[in-house]
Amino acid sequence: MFGISELAIILIVVILVLGAKRLPELARSAGKSARILKAEAKAMKEPKGAEAEAGAPRVIRGETVTRPDAGRPGPDAGQPPRDRA
């Protein structure tokens, strides 16, 4: 990876480009972003709710709806589609 001398050169270039006054603010911002990222990654790994803890499968209930005219051709069945302009 990088040695001590390469890291020192990179640090000097960063200080010259950003300035010594903005460096602490940048470090705080980077630390805050890292904490947020870590918390979000942890939240994604943890199960949520009682169902996840009990290991119960997630069931979605619904009903199947069929239209009364399903399978029957409509009045325009033999005609080409019209232009809706």
PDB file of N, CA, C and O in Angstrom:
ATOM      1  N   MET A   1       0.850  -1.174   0.000  1.00  0.00           N
ATOM      2  CA  MET A   1       0.000   0.000   0.000  1.00  0.00           C
ATOM      3  C   MET A   1       0.897   1.239   0.000  1.00  0.00           C
ATOM      4  O   MET A   1       1.837   1.315  -0.791  1.00  0.00           O
ATOM      5  N   PHE A   2       0.624   2.198   0.866  1.00  0.00           N
ATOM      6  CA  PHE A   2       1.428   3.414   0.941  1.00  0.00           C
ATOM      7  C   PHE A   2       2.384   3.331   2.117  1.00  0.00           C
ATOM      8  O   PHE A   2       2.057   2.786   3.171  1.00  0.00           O
ATOM      9  N   GLY A   3       3.567   3.883   1.913  1.00  0.00           N
ATOM     10  CA  GLY A   3       4.527   3.974   3.003  1.00  0.00           C
ATOM     11  C   GLY A   3       4.354   5.285   3.745  1.00  0.00           C
ATOM     12  O   GLY A   3       3.504   6.101   3.389  1.00  0.00           O
ATOM     13  N   ILE A   4       5.160   5.488   4.776  1.00  0.00           N
ATOM     14  CA  ILE A   4       5.089   6.705   5.587  1.00  0.00           C
ATOM     15  C   ILE A   4       5.422   7.934   4.742  1.00  0.00           C
ATOM     16  O   ILE A   4       4.757   8.963   4.864  1.00  0.00           O
ATOM     17  N   SER A   5       6.421   7.839   3.905  1.00  0.00           N
ATOM     18  CA  SER A   5       6.829   9.008   3.113  1.00  0.00           C
ATOM     19  C   SER A   5       5.738   9.410   2.117  1.00  0.00           C
ATOM     20  O   SER A   5       5.503  10.599   1.903  1.00  0.00           O
ATOM     21  N   GLU A   6       5.070   8.419   1.506  1.00  0.00           N
ATOM     22  CA  GLU A   6       3.994   8.751   0.567  1.00  0.00           C
ATOM     23  C   GLU A   6       2.817   9.398   1.285  1.00  0.00           C
ATOM     24  O   GLU A   6       2.236  10.362   0.786  1.00  0.00           O
ATOM     25  N   LEU A   7       2.464   8.872   2.458  1.00  0.00           N
ATOM     26  CA  LEU A   7       1.369   9.461   3.227  1.00  0.00           C
ATOM     27  C   LEU A   7       1.692  10.881   3.678  1.00  0.00           C
ATOM     28  O   LEU A   7       0.812  11.742   3.692  1.00  0.00           O
ATOM     29  N   ALA A   8       2.952  11.135   4.046  1.00  0.00           N
ATOM     30  CA  ALA A   8       3.370  12.482   4.451  1.00  0.00           C
ATOM     31  C   ALA A   8       3.253  13.447   3.279  1.00  0.00           C
ATOM     32  O   ALA A   8       2.808  14.581   3.451  1.00  0.00           O
ATOM     33  N   ILE A   9       3.647  13.008   2.096  1.00  0.00           N
ATOM     34  CA  ILE A   9       3.547  13.871   0.908  1.00  0.00           C
ATOM     35  C   ILE A   9       2.083  14.164   0.594  1.00  0.00           C
ATOM     36  O   ILE A   9       1.731  15.300   0.275  1.00  0.00           O
ATOM     37  N   ILE A  10       1.234  13.151   0.683  1.00  0.00           N
ATOM     38  CA  ILE A  10      -0.195  13.362   0.427  1.00  0.00           C
ATOM     39  C   ILE A  10      -0.784  14.333   1.440  1.00  0.00           C
ATOM     40  O   ILE A  10      -1.574  15.202   1.069  1.00  0.00           O
ATOM     41  N   LEU A  11      -0.415  14.201   2.717  1.00  0.00           N
ATOM     42  CA  LEU A  11      -0.903  15.103   3.754  1.00  0.00           C
ATOM     43  C   LEU A  11      -0.457  16.539   3.497  1.00  0.00           C
ATOM     44  O   LEU A  11      -1.245  17.469   3.670  1.00  0.00           O
ATOM     45  N   ILE A  12       0.783  16.728   3.091  1.00  0.00           N
ATOM     46  CA  ILE A  12       1.295  18.073   2.794  1.00  0.00           C
ATOM     47  C   ILE A  12       0.540  18.682   1.622  1.00  0.00           C
ATOM     48  O   ILE A  12       0.194  19.863   1.656  1.00  0.00           O
ATOM     49  N   VAL A  13       0.281  17.896   0.590  1.00  0.00           N
ATOM     50  CA  VAL A  13      -0.459  18.405  -0.573  1.00  0.00           C
ATOM     51  C   VAL A  13      -1.883  18.786  -0.169  1.00  0.00           C
ATOM     52  O   VAL A  13      -2.397  19.814  -0.611  1.00  0.00           O
ATOM     53  N   VAL A  14      -2.518  17.971   0.661  1.00  0.00           N
ATOM     54  CA  VAL A  14      -3.879  18.279   1.117  1.00  0.00           C
ATOM     55  C   VAL A  14      -3.891  19.570   1.923  1.00  0.00           C
ATOM     56  O   VAL A  14      -4.788  20.396   1.752  1.00  0.00           O
ATOM     57  N   ILE A  15      -2.914  19.752   2.794  1.00  0.00           N
ATOM     58  CA  ILE A  15      -2.835  20.985   3.591  1.00  0.00           C
ATOM     59  C   ILE A  15      -2.624  22.190   2.690  1.00  0.00           C
ATOM     60  O   ILE A  15      -3.224  23.241   2.916  1.00  0.00           O
ATOM     61  N   LEU A  16      -1.784  22.056   1.679  1.00  0.00           N
ATOM     62  CA  LEU A  16      -1.544  23.173   0.767  1.00  0.00           C
ATOM     63  C   LEU A  16      -2.783  23.503  -0.061  1.00  0.00           C
ATOM     64  O   LEU A  16      -3.078  24.674  -0.301  1.00  0.00           O
ATOM     65  N   VAL A  17      -3.499  22.487  -0.493  1.00  0.00           N
ATOM     66  CA  VAL A  17      -4.666  22.723  -1.342  1.00  0.00           C
ATOM     67  C   VAL A  17      -5.840  23.271  -0.532  1.00  0.00           C
ATOM     68  O   VAL A  17      -6.470  24.246  -0.940  1.00  0.00           O
ATOM     69  N   LEU A  18      -6.134  22.658   0.602  1.00  0.00           N
ATOM     70  CA  LEU A  18      -7.304  23.054   1.377  1.00  0.00           C
ATOM     71  C   LEU A  18      -7.027  24.167   2.372  1.00  0.00           C
ATOM     72  O   LEU A  18      -7.931  24.927   2.721  1.00  0.00           O
ATOM     73  N   GLY A  19      -5.833  24.267   2.816  1.00  0.00           N
ATOM     74  CA  GLY A  19      -5.507  25.258   3.831  1.00  0.00           C
ATOM     75  C   GLY A  19      -5.647  24.661   5.218  1.00  0.00           C
ATOM     76  O   GLY A  19      -6.482  23.785   5.444  1.00  0.00           O
ATOM     77  N   ALA A  20      -4.837  25.130   6.134  1.00  0.00           N
ATOM     78  CA  ALA A  20      -4.816  24.581   7.490  1.00  0.00           C
ATOM     79  C   ALA A  20      -6.094  24.901   8.256  1.00  0.00           C
ATOM     80  O   ALA A  20      -6.457  24.165   9.173  1.00  0.00           O
ATOM     81  N   LYS A  21      -6.785  25.987   7.898  1.00  0.00           N
ATOM     82  CA  LYS A  21      -7.994  26.378   8.624  1.00  0.00           C
ATOM     83  C   LYS A  21      -9.175  25.462   8.305  1.00  0.00           C
ATOM     84  O   LYS A  21     -10.011  25.210   9.172  1.00  0.00           O
ATOM     85  N   ARG A  22      -9.249  24.968   7.079  1.00  0.00           N
ATOM     86  CA  ARG A  22     -10.384  24.133   6.690  1.00  0.00           C
ATOM     87  C   ARG A  22     -10.163  22.658   6.991  1.00  0.00           C
ATOM     88  O   ARG A  22     -11.108  21.874   6.906  1.00  0.00           O
ATOM     89  N   LEU A  23      -8.961  22.263   7.336  1.00  0.00           N
ATOM     90  CA  LEU A  23      -8.648  20.853   7.567  1.00  0.00           C
ATOM     91  C   LEU A  23      -9.418  20.249   8.754  1.00  0.00           C
ATOM     92  O   LEU A  23      -9.938  19.143   8.611  1.00  0.00           O
ATOM     93  N   PRO A  24      -9.520  20.915   9.922  1.00  0.00           N
ATOM     94  CA  PRO A  24     -10.311  20.333  11.023  1.00  0.00           C
ATOM     95  C   PRO A  24     -11.791  20.169  10.671  1.00  0.00           C
ATOM     96  O   PRO A  24     -12.422  19.183  11.052  1.00  0.00           O
ATOM     97  N   GLU A  25     -12.331  21.135   9.947  1.00  0.00           N
ATOM     98  CA  GLU A  25     -13.729  21.049   9.520  1.00  0.00           C
ATOM     99  C   GLU A  25     -13.931  19.861   8.578  1.00  0.00           C
ATOM    100  O   GLU A  25     -14.934  19.154   8.668  1.00  0.00           O
ATOM    101  N   LEU A  26     -12.989  19.651   7.691  1.00  0.00           N
ATOM    102  CA  LEU A  26     -13.060  18.525   6.763  1.00  0.00           C
ATOM    103  C   LEU A  26     -12.970  17.192   7.506  1.00  0.00           C
ATOM    104  O   LEU A  26     -13.678  16.244   7.166  1.00  0.00           O
ATOM    105  N   ALA A  27     -12.108  17.117   8.513  1.00  0.00           N
ATOM    106  CA  ALA A  27     -11.964  15.890   9.299  1.00  0.00           C
ATOM    107  C   ALA A  27     -13.237  15.594  10.090  1.00  0.00           C
ATOM    108  O   ALA A  27     -13.651  14.439  10.184  1.00  0.00           O
ATOM    109  N   ARG A  28     -13.863  16.635  10.664  1.00  0.00           N
ATOM    110  CA  ARG A  28     -15.117  16.437  11.391  1.00  0.00           C
ATOM    111  C   ARG A  28     -16.210  15.930  10.459  1.00  0.00           C
ATOM    112  O   ARG A  28     -16.962  15.016  10.796  1.00  0.00           O
ATOM    113  N   SER A  29     -16.282  16.534   9.295  1.00  0.00           N
ATOM    114  CA  SER A  29     -17.290  16.137   8.319  1.00  0.00           C
ATOM    115  C   SER A  29     -17.085  14.694   7.864  1.00  0.00           C
ATOM    116  O   SER A  29     -18.051  13.944   7.722  1.00  0.00           O
ATOM    117  N   ALA A  30     -15.844  14.307   7.637  1.00  0.00           N
ATOM    118  CA  ALA A  30     -15.549  12.931   7.224  1.00  0.00           C
ATOM    119  C   ALA A  30     -15.890  11.946   8.340  1.00  0.00           C
ATOM    120  O   ALA A  30     -16.416  10.867   8.068  1.00  0.00           O
ATOM    121  N   GLY A  31     -15.601  12.298   9.581  1.00  0.00           N
ATOM    122  CA  GLY A  31     -15.933  11.437  10.711  1.00  0.00           C
ATOM    123  C   GLY A  31     -17.429  11.267  10.883  1.00  0.00           C
ATOM    124  O   GLY A  31     -17.911  10.167  11.155  1.00  0.00           O
ATOM    125  N   LYS A  32     -18.165  12.364  10.724  1.00  0.00           N
ATOM    126  CA  LYS A  32     -19.618  12.307  10.843  1.00  0.00           C
ATOM    127  C   LYS A  32     -20.213  11.436   9.739  1.00  0.00           C
ATOM    128  O   LYS A  32     -21.124  10.646   9.986  1.00  0.00           O
ATOM    129  N   SER A  33     -19.696  11.583   8.533  1.00  0.00           N
ATOM    130  CA  SER A  33     -20.176  10.765   7.420  1.00  0.00           C
ATOM    131  C   SER A  33     -19.882   9.288   7.649  1.00  0.00           C
ATOM    132  O   SER A  33     -20.710   8.432   7.338  1.00  0.00           O
ATOM    133  N   ALA A  34     -18.709   8.989   8.191  1.00  0.00           N
ATOM    134  CA  ALA A  34     -18.344   7.595   8.471  1.00  0.00           C
ATOM    135  C   ALA A  34     -19.256   7.001   9.539  1.00  0.00           C
ATOM    136  O   ALA A  34     -19.647   5.839   9.434  1.00  0.00           O
ATOM    137  N   ARG A  35     -19.602   7.784  10.572  1.00  0.00           N
ATOM    138  CA  ARG A  35     -20.507   7.292  11.614  1.00  0.00           C
ATOM    139  C   ARG A  35     -21.897   7.013  11.054  1.00  0.00           C
ATOM    140  O   ARG A  35     -22.513   6.000  11.388  1.00  0.00           O
ATOM    141  N   ILE A  36     -22.387   7.902  10.209  1.00  0.00           N
ATOM    142  CA  ILE A  36     -23.707   7.711   9.604  1.00  0.00           C
ATOM    143  C   ILE A  36     -23.710   6.463   8.731  1.00  0.00           C
ATOM    144  O   ILE A  36     -24.650   5.669   8.780  1.00  0.00           O
ATOM    145  N   LEU A  37     -22.666   6.289   7.936  1.00  0.00           N
ATOM    146  CA  LEU A  37     -22.569   5.119   7.067  1.00  0.00           C
ATOM    147  C   LEU A  37     -22.524   3.829   7.888  1.00  0.00           C
ATOM    148  O   LEU A  37     -23.169   2.841   7.535  1.00  0.00           O
ATOM    149  N   LYS A  38     -21.772   3.844   8.968  1.00  0.00           N
ATOM    150  CA  LYS A  38     -21.668   2.664   9.833  1.00  0.00           C
ATOM    151  C   LYS A  38     -23.016   2.345  10.478  1.00  0.00           C
ATOM    152  O   LYS A  38     -23.405   1.179  10.555  1.00  0.00           O
ATOM    153  N   ALA A  39     -23.726   3.368  10.940  1.00  0.00           N
ATOM    154  CA  ALA A  39     -25.034   3.154  11.564  1.00  0.00           C
ATOM    155  C   ALA A  39     -26.042   2.606  10.561  1.00  0.00           C
ATOM    156  O   ALA A  39     -26.830   1.724  10.900  1.00  0.00           O
ATOM    157  N   GLU A  40     -26.028   3.111   9.340  1.00  0.00           N
ATOM    158  CA  GLU A  40     -26.950   2.627   8.315  1.00  0.00           C
ATOM    159  C   GLU A  40     -26.640   1.192   7.925  1.00  0.00           C
ATOM    160  O   GLU A  40     -27.557   0.397   7.718  1.00  0.00           O
ATOM    161  N   ALA A  41     -25.369   0.851   7.823  1.00  0.00           N
ATOM    162  CA  ALA A  41     -24.987  -0.522   7.492  1.00  0.00           C
ATOM    163  C   ALA A  41     -25.414  -1.477   8.597  1.00  0.00           C
ATOM    164  O   ALA A  41     -25.863  -2.589   8.321  1.00  0.00           O
ATOM    165  N   LYS A  42     -25.276  -1.047   9.844  1.00  0.00           N
ATOM    166  CA  LYS A  42     -25.690  -1.876  10.980  1.00  0.00           C
ATOM    167  C   LYS A  42     -27.206  -2.049  10.984  1.00  0.00           C
ATOM    168  O   LYS A  42     -27.706  -3.137  11.272  1.00  0.00           O
ATOM    169  N   ALA A  43     -27.935  -0.988  10.667  1.00  0.00           N
ATOM    170  CA  ALA A  43     -29.395  -1.051  10.648  1.00  0.00           C
ATOM    171  C   ALA A  43     -29.896  -1.983   9.548  1.00  0.00           C
ATOM    172  O   ALA A  43     -30.926  -2.636   9.714  1.00  0.00           O
ATOM    173  N   MET A  44     -29.188  -2.051   8.441  1.00  0.00           N
ATOM    174  CA  MET A  44     -29.601  -2.933   7.356  1.00  0.00           C
ATOM    175  C   MET A  44     -29.396  -4.401   7.721  1.00  0.00           C
ATOM    176  O   MET A  44     -30.140  -5.262   7.252  1.00  0.00           O
ATOM    177  N   LYS A  45     -28.401  -4.695   8.548  1.00  0.00           N
ATOM    178  CA  LYS A  45     -28.109  -6.076   8.921  1.00  0.00           C
ATOM    179  C   LYS A  45     -29.038  -6.599  10.002  1.00  0.00           C
ATOM    180  O   LYS A  45     -29.298  -7.800  10.057  1.00  0.00           O
ATOM    181  N   GLU A  46     -29.546  -5.721  10.865  1.00  0.00           N
ATOM    182  CA  GLU A  46     -30.388  -6.143  11.981  1.00  0.00           C
ATOM    183  C   GLU A  46     -31.808  -6.431  11.506  1.00  0.00           C
ATOM    184  O   GLU A  46     -32.350  -5.683  10.692  1.00  0.00           O
ATOM    185  N   PRO A  47     -32.422  -7.519  12.012  1.00  0.00           N
ATOM    186  CA  PRO A  47     -33.816  -7.799  11.663  1.00  0.00           C
ATOM    187  C   PRO A  47     -34.735  -6.789  12.342  1.00  0.00           C
ATOM    188  O   PRO A  47     -34.424  -6.287  13.422  1.00  0.00           O
ATOM    189  N   LYS A  48     -35.858  -6.497  11.711  1.00  0.00           N
ATOM    190  CA  LYS A  48     -36.791  -5.514  12.255  1.00  0.00           C
ATOM    191  C   LYS A  48     -38.115  -6.178  12.592  1.00  0.00           C
ATOM    192  O   LYS A  48     -38.591  -7.036  11.849  1.00  0.00           O
ATOM    193  N   GLY A  49     -38.699  -5.791  13.693  1.00  0.00           N
ATOM    194  CA  GLY A  49     -40.032  -6.240  14.070  1.00  0.00           C
ATOM    195  C   GLY A  49     -40.045  -7.604  14.716  1.00  0.00           C
ATOM    196  O   GLY A  49     -39.041  -8.316  14.721  1.00  0.00           O
ATOM    197  N   ALA A  50     -41.193  -7.960  15.260  1.00  0.00           N
ATOM    198  CA  ALA A  50     -41.355  -9.236  15.954  1.00  0.00           C
ATOM    199  C   ALA A  50     -41.335 -10.404  14.977  1.00  0.00           C
ATOM    200  O   ALA A  50     -40.867 -11.489  15.325  1.00  0.00           O
ATOM    201  N   GLU A  51     -41.839 -10.200  13.744  1.00  0.00           N
ATOM    202  CA  GLU A  51     -41.859 -11.294  12.778  1.00  0.00           C
ATOM    203  C   GLU A  51     -40.452 -11.734  12.417  1.00  0.00           C
ATOM    204  O   GLU A  51     -40.185 -12.928  12.281  1.00  0.00           O
ATOM    205  N   ALA A  52     -39.565 -10.788  12.263  1.00  0.00           N
ATOM    206  CA  ALA A  52     -38.194 -11.130  11.891  1.00  0.00           C
ATOM    207  C   ALA A  52     -37.492 -11.850  13.034  1.00  0.00           C
ATOM    208  O   ALA A  52     -36.696 -12.759  12.797  1.00  0.00           O
ATOM    209  N   GLU A  53     -37.777 -11.456  14.266  1.00  0.00           N
ATOM    210  CA  GLU A  53     -37.153 -12.102  15.415  1.00  0.00           C
ATOM    211  C   GLU A  53     -37.660 -13.526  15.594  1.00  0.00           C
ATOM    212  O   GLU A  53     -36.884 -14.417  15.938  1.00  0.00           O
ATOM    213  N   ALA A  54     -38.951 -13.754  15.366  1.00  0.00           N
ATOM    214  CA  ALA A  54     -39.529 -15.076  15.553  1.00  0.00           C
ATOM    215  C   ALA A  54     -39.210 -15.996  14.380  1.00  0.00           C
ATOM    216  O   ALA A  54     -39.383 -17.210  14.485  1.00  0.00           O
ATOM    217  N   GLY A  55     -38.756 -15.448  13.292  1.00  0.00           N
ATOM    218  CA  GLY A  55     -38.455 -16.257  12.123  1.00  0.00           C
ATOM    219  C   GLY A  55     -39.696 -16.606  11.321  1.00  0.00           C
ATOM    220  O   GLY A  55     -39.656 -17.502  10.478  1.00  0.00           O
ATOM    221  N   ALA A  56     -40.793 -15.914  11.570  1.00  0.00           N
ATOM    222  CA  ALA A  56     -42.031 -16.195  10.860  1.00  0.00           C
ATOM    223  C   ALA A  56     -41.933 -15.686   9.427  1.00  0.00           C
ATOM    224  O   ALA A  56     -41.382 -14.612   9.186  1.00  0.00           O
ATOM    225  N   PRO A  57     -42.459 -16.443   8.484  1.00  0.00           N
ATOM    226  CA  PRO A  57     -42.432 -15.968   7.099  1.00  0.00           C
ATOM    227  C   PRO A  57     -43.377 -14.787   6.923  1.00  0.00           C
ATOM    228  O   PRO A  57     -44.384 -14.673   7.622  1.00  0.00           O
ATOM    229  N   ARG A  58     -43.051 -13.938   6.010  1.00  0.00           N
ATOM    230  CA  ARG A  58     -43.870 -12.766   5.730  1.00  0.00           C
ATOM    231  C   ARG A  58     -44.991 -13.174   4.788  1.00  0.00           C
ATOM    232  O   ARG A  58     -44.734 -13.685   3.698  1.00  0.00           O
ATOM    233  N   VAL A  59     -46.231 -12.952   5.201  1.00  0.00           N
ATOM    234  CA  VAL A  59     -47.391 -13.348   4.415  1.00  0.00           C
ATOM    235  C   VAL A  59     -48.107 -12.092   3.950  1.00  0.00           C
ATOM    236  O   VAL A  59     -48.393 -11.193   4.741  1.00  0.00           O
ATOM    237  N   ILE A  60     -48.386 -12.045   2.678  1.00  0.00           N
ATOM    238  CA  ILE A  60     -49.143 -10.934   2.113  1.00  0.00           C
ATOM    239  C   ILE A  60     -50.477 -11.496   1.657  1.00  0.00           C
ATOM    240  O   ILE A  60     -50.523 -12.393   0.814  1.00  0.00           O
ATOM    241  N   ARG A  61     -51.556 -10.974   2.209  1.00  0.00           N
ATOM    242  CA  ARG A  61     -52.885 -11.469   1.857  1.00  0.00           C
ATOM    243  C   ARG A  61     -53.503 -10.536   0.833  1.00  0.00           C
ATOM    244  O   ARG A  61     -53.347  -9.317   0.898  1.00  0.00           O
ATOM    245  N   GLY A  62     -54.199 -11.129  -0.099  1.00  0.00           N
ATOM    246  CA  GLY A  62     -54.878 -10.352  -1.121  1.00  0.00           C
ATOM    247  C   GLY A  62     -55.932 -11.217  -1.780  1.00  0.00           C
ATOM    248  O   GLY A  62     -56.134 -12.367  -1.389  1.00  0.00           O
ATOM    249  N   GLU A  63     -56.586 -10.681  -2.756  1.00  0.00           N
ATOM    250  CA  GLU A  63     -57.578 -11.464  -3.470  1.00  0.00           C
ATOM    251  C   GLU A  63     -57.371 -11.292  -4.963  1.00  0.00           C
ATOM    252  O   GLU A  63     -56.896 -10.257  -5.431  1.00  0.00           O
ATOM    253  N   THR A  64     -57.734 -12.322  -5.693  1.00  0.00           N
ATOM    254  CA  THR A  64     -57.610 -12.289  -7.138  1.00  0.00           C
ATOM    255  C   THR A  64     -58.896 -11.717  -7.708  1.00  0.00           C
ATOM    256  O   THR A  64     -59.989 -12.157  -7.353  1.00  0.00           O
ATOM    257  N   VAL A  65     -58.767 -10.756  -8.575  1.00  0.00           N
ATOM    258  CA  VAL A  65     -59.930 -10.119  -9.175  1.00  0.00           C
ATOM    259  C   VAL A  65     -59.916 -10.422 -10.663  1.00  0.00           C
ATOM    260  O   VAL A  65     -58.919 -10.184 -11.344  1.00  0.00           O
ATOM    261  N   THR A  66     -61.024 -10.947 -11.164  1.00  0.00           N
ATOM    262  CA  THR A  66     -61.153 -11.181 -12.604  1.00  0.00           C
ATOM    263  C   THR A  66     -62.228 -10.261 -13.135  1.00  0.00           C
ATOM    264  O   THR A  66     -63.255 -10.042 -12.493  1.00  0.00           O
ATOM    265  N   ARG A  67     -61.985  -9.738 -14.290  1.00  0.00           N
ATOM    266  CA  ARG A  67     -62.965  -8.864 -14.916  1.00  0.00           C
ATOM    267  C   ARG A  67     -64.058  -9.724 -15.544  1.00  0.00           C
ATOM    268  O   ARG A  67     -63.768 -10.801 -16.063  1.00  0.00           O
ATOM    269  N   PRO A  68     -65.311  -9.267 -15.506  1.00  0.00           N
ATOM    270  CA  PRO A  68     -66.399 -10.073 -16.056  1.00  0.00           C
ATOM    271  C   PRO A  68     -66.266 -10.306 -17.558  1.00  0.00           C
ATOM    272  O   PRO A  68     -66.751 -11.317 -18.065  1.00  0.00           O
ATOM    273  N   ASP A  69     -65.623  -9.394 -18.277  1.00  0.00           N
ATOM    274  CA  ASP A  69     -65.503  -9.555 -19.724  1.00  0.00           C
ATOM    275  C   ASP A  69     -64.185 -10.212 -20.131  1.00  0.00           C
ATOM    276  O   ASP A  69     -63.817 -10.170 -21.306  1.00  0.00           O
ATOM    277  N   ALA A  70     -63.478 -10.809 -19.197  1.00  0.00           N
ATOM    278  CA  ALA A  70     -62.208 -11.456 -19.515  1.00  0.00           C
ATOM    279  C   ALA A  70     -62.461 -12.664 -20.406  1.00  0.00           C
ATOM    280  O   ALA A  70     -63.331 -13.485 -20.118  1.00  0.00           O
ATOM    281  N   GLY A  71     -61.708 -12.767 -21.472  1.00  0.00           N
ATOM    282  CA  GLY A  71     -61.847 -13.890 -22.385  1.00  0.00           C
ATOM    283  C   GLY A  71     -62.849 -13.645 -23.498  1.00  0.00           C
ATOM    284  O   GLY A  71     -62.890 -14.406 -24.464  1.00  0.00           O
ATOM    285  N   ARG A  72     -63.641 -12.622 -23.386  1.00  0.00           N
ATOM    286  CA  ARG A  72     -64.612 -12.287 -24.418  1.00  0.00           C
ATOM    287  C   ARG A  72     -64.064 -11.150 -25.258  1.00  0.00           C
ATOM    288  O   ARG A  72     -63.634 -10.144 -24.694  1.00  0.00           O
ATOM    289  N   PRO A  73     -64.057 -11.259 -26.574  1.00  0.00           N
ATOM    290  CA  PRO A  73     -63.549 -10.157 -27.398  1.00  0.00           C
ATOM    291  C   PRO A  73     -64.475  -8.951 -27.324  1.00  0.00           C
ATOM    292  O   PRO A  73     -65.696  -9.090 -27.250  1.00  0.00           O
ATOM    293  N   GLY A  74     -63.878  -7.774 -27.345  1.00  0.00           N
ATOM    294  CA  GLY A  74     -64.644  -6.544 -27.287  1.00  0.00           C
ATOM    295  C   GLY A  74     -65.202  -6.169 -28.650  1.00  0.00           C
ATOM    296  O   GLY A  74     -65.000  -6.892 -29.625  1.00  0.00           O
ATOM    297  N   PRO A  75     -65.913  -5.025 -28.725  1.00  0.00           N
ATOM    298  CA  PRO A  75     -66.524  -4.616 -29.995  1.00  0.00           C
ATOM    299  C   PRO A  75     -65.490  -4.242 -31.056  1.00  0.00           C
ATOM    300  O   PRO A  75     -65.794  -4.298 -32.248  1.00  0.00           O
ATOM    301  N   ASP A  76     -64.284  -3.863 -30.653  1.00  0.00           N
ATOM    302  CA  ASP A  76     -63.253  -3.458 -31.609  1.00  0.00           C
ATOM    303  C   ASP A  76     -62.244  -4.577 -31.858  1.00  0.00           C
ATOM    304  O   ASP A  76     -61.129  -4.297 -32.297  1.00  0.00           O
ATOM    305  N   ALA A  77     -62.596  -5.817 -31.595  1.00  0.00           N
ATOM    306  CA  ALA A  77     -61.634  -6.913 -31.654  1.00  0.00           C
ATOM    307  C   ALA A  77     -61.078  -7.131 -33.054  1.00  0.00           C
ATOM    308  O   ALA A  77     -59.897  -7.449 -33.190  1.00  0.00           O
ATOM    309  N   GLY A  78     -61.870  -6.976 -34.081  1.00  0.00           N
ATOM    310  CA  GLY A  78     -61.402  -7.252 -35.439  1.00  0.00           C
ATOM    311  C   GLY A  78     -60.807  -6.047 -36.140  1.00  0.00           C
ATOM    312  O   GLY A  78     -60.338  -6.178 -37.270  1.00  0.00           O
ATOM    313  N   GLN A  79     -60.807  -4.876 -35.514  1.00  0.00           N
ATOM    314  CA  GLN A  79     -60.336  -3.656 -36.161  1.00  0.00           C
ATOM    315  C   GLN A  79     -58.924  -3.321 -35.698  1.00  0.00           C
ATOM    316  O   GLN A  79     -58.537  -3.638 -34.573  1.00  0.00           O
ATOM    317  N   PRO A  80     -58.153  -2.671 -36.582  1.00  0.00           N
ATOM    318  CA  PRO A  80     -56.810  -2.245 -36.159  1.00  0.00           C
ATOM    319  C   PRO A  80     -56.923  -1.127 -35.127  1.00  0.00           C
ATOM    320  O   PRO A  80     -57.937  -0.431 -35.082  1.00  0.00           O
ATOM    321  N   PRO A  81     -55.905  -0.948 -34.305  1.00  0.00           N
ATOM    322  CA  PRO A  81     -55.952   0.108 -33.281  1.00  0.00           C
ATOM    323  C   PRO A  81     -56.027   1.491 -33.904  1.00  0.00           C
ATOM    324  O   PRO A  81     -55.419   1.759 -34.940  1.00  0.00           O
ATOM    325  N   ARG A  82     -56.792   2.371 -33.247  1.00  0.00           N
ATOM    326  CA  ARG A  82     -56.943   3.749 -33.720  1.00  0.00           C
ATOM    327  C   ARG A  82     -55.810   4.611 -33.198  1.00  0.00           C
ATOM    328  O   ARG A  82     -55.224   4.327 -32.154  1.00  0.00           O
ATOM    329  N   ASP A  83     -55.511   5.664 -33.936  1.00  0.00           N
ATOM    330  CA  ASP A  83     -54.499   6.627 -33.519  1.00  0.00           C
ATOM    331  C   ASP A  83     -55.156   7.603 -32.557  1.00  0.00           C
ATOM    332  O   ASP A  83     -56.177   8.204 -32.894  1.00  0.00           O
ATOM    333  N   ARG A  84     -54.587   7.773 -31.358  1.00  0.00           N
ATOM    334  CA  ARG A  84     -55.200   8.622 -30.329  1.00  0.00           C
ATOM    335  C   ARG A  84     -54.681  10.053 -30.367  1.00  0.00           C
ATOM    336  O   ARG A  84     -54.594  10.684 -29.313  1.00  0.00           O
ATOM    337  N   ALA A  85     -54.348  10.567 -31.474  1.00  0.00           N
ATOM    338  CA  ALA A  85     -53.806  11.917 -31.566  1.00  0.00           C
ATOM    339  C   ALA A  85     -54.832  12.964 -31.520  1.00  0.00           C
ATOM    340  O   ALA A  85     -54.507  14.149 -31.589  1.00  0.00           O
TER     341      ALA A  85
END
